[in-house]
Amino acid sequence: TQTAKSHTGRAAEHSDNSHLALQAKHTEQHEGRLYNIPLEELSAVFPHGLPHRFQQQVLTFNEARVMVRKPALELLAYLKGSNFSHPAVRYVIYGERGTGKTMTLCHVVHYCSRQGWLVLHIPDAHLWVKNCKELLQSSYNKDRLDQPLQASVWLKNFKASNERFLQEIKTQKKYMWGKRECTEEGRPLREVVEQGLARVRSASDAVGVLLRELKQQSHRGSFRLLVAVDGVNALWGRSTLRKEDKSPVCPEELTLVHNLRKMLMNDWSGGAIVTTLSQTGSLFKPSSAYTPQELLGKEGFDALDPFVPIPVPNYSPKEFESCYGYYLERRWLQHEKGQGWGGKRGMRVLGLELVSSKWAKKLDKLNTDFCTHRDAQSFAVPSVSLQGPRTFPPCASGLISSVCPCTPRVST
Amino acid sequence: MPVRWSRYNPSYLEPEVKKESYERPLEELSEEEREQMELKTVRPIKAALPTLSSSVFSDPMISKFTNMMMKSGNKVLARNLMSQTLENIKRKQLEKYHKAPENEKDTIECNPYVIFHQALKNCQPIIGLSSITRGGKTYQVPVPLTDNRKRFLAMKWLITECRENKHRRTMMPEKLSQELLQAFNNEGPVIKRKHVLHKMAEANRAYAHFRWW
């Protein structure tokens, strides 16, 4: 196994080959350790939704390892202890860019799907409010606009992850699709999804029907519903889409967004709603904004209020050690200087705020070029011009350090 | 004021950037090195280039390659492309490594710097051609190359190959990493170009006596 092959003992402490039956028993003692998801399960549970960097890492290392962190443990504890006869509780995961919000969400989604919940995972709500090639006028409501492409893509992925539920849950009403086709009462939801996939024009309406049915039937208790939305601030922001007469589109005029907003209300029971804020894909928001107040705006905050906020910080020293050990074991740190005491110490001594998800990229960038504080200080070459020790502007790479006097270099 | 690209007085010496050279104890140094150190205490020293770095991770070959890739002074872009190339190489090799059975794992090289250096070394021609005009006709005369010229030719060929012979939508790091890996294994279009040059030099051996240097 991989732990046996690790060339430092550190990796054996930090990676955990525990099978997922143990996942339910993740507690504080497991904090900082990495657990393995088998690749077949990964493609079944996450047809969409994993961050791009993580997917690349899965391909490179030929395994999927997720780190167990405090925010995720907190969320899982809340979910385990929640009362499902009460209205659904809303959780909002927020934090600065690259700290691991999407990964926390994916951890929770994976846990819930292992426990047998029905997971409604919207990978990125921002994709529904920007870059949409086709906008059709909705047949159900004249004022609204349909998005056939986005809806059909989402339906395909939803079907891939939740096959057995679609067979079991039955519709409670008769639905007419256009003039001739209809879905009778009591048919499995699968037919609704297939109708949406076959007739792309009615895909958004199929999504709406699906959400409505799930919401009405979740209180019965035959299944638990998890609504996981990444980038929920898109639903209450602005959109870059325009109608044919070039007037801007408000998000509530889109069918998908309208139905999703109804889903996020806490007027149903028998499940939970976990959402993530995201500045990276957001429209018309400054890059320094990360709090719920800033990103959701007044409308969104009032709609989501009351919610449980879950802040996600950068890596703690223990998590950093664990991640570093994992990368060493997987031979990601190839440069001989980066592996030794000097390189690692350099990263810590600089007082860098390590940004979790961009860690591999930053390590590489660091590997290619940085100067250690110790280097600069112990180095008495008269000709190398150093900037003043405390006047260093933040690096363009996004690392914030208060201590590093880098030599003036063109690219940073 | 003496700036790097102004004409320095010949008494100015080059700066020494590497930390290791200052950490050696006095006894280890030979006579010339001791004299050099004495000289540095009295002579003025030129300003270091902005691209010169004391970091353990900086590599003069990589810097030179990045400069050659740069267009219209856009060093930011060139450096990003270079680091993405190195990352791509590492990812491809690691993927192969993790999928390979145990006995083959030692043969797979994962360090992108090692691959880069080896690939460049494999692309360097040994002998070059120079055009010499005798009696109205120009002959291609085989000529030995200096180290600098060999390195330059290898890098130039790699970059021109990657710029010209790729699909419009392929990114430069993707194509460059592919070429570097092929050159590392002694295959690919750049190695072919080197072999073509060697063959031309071999074919034109008869004119070798035209060279007077």
Interface residues (C-beta under 8 A of the other chain):
Chain A: Q56 L59 T60 F61 N62 E63 R330 R331 W332 Q334 H335 K337 G338 G342 G343 K361 D364 K365 L366 N367 T368 D369 F370 C371 T372 D375 A376 S378 F379 A380 V381 P382 S383 V384 S385 T407 P408 R409 V410 S411
Chain B: P15 E16 V17 K19 Y22 I45 K46 A47 A48 P50 T51 L52 S53 S54 S55 V56 F57 S58 I62 K75 V76 R79 N80 M82 S83 L86 E87 K90 R91 L94 E95 Y97 H98 K99 C110 N111 P112 Y113
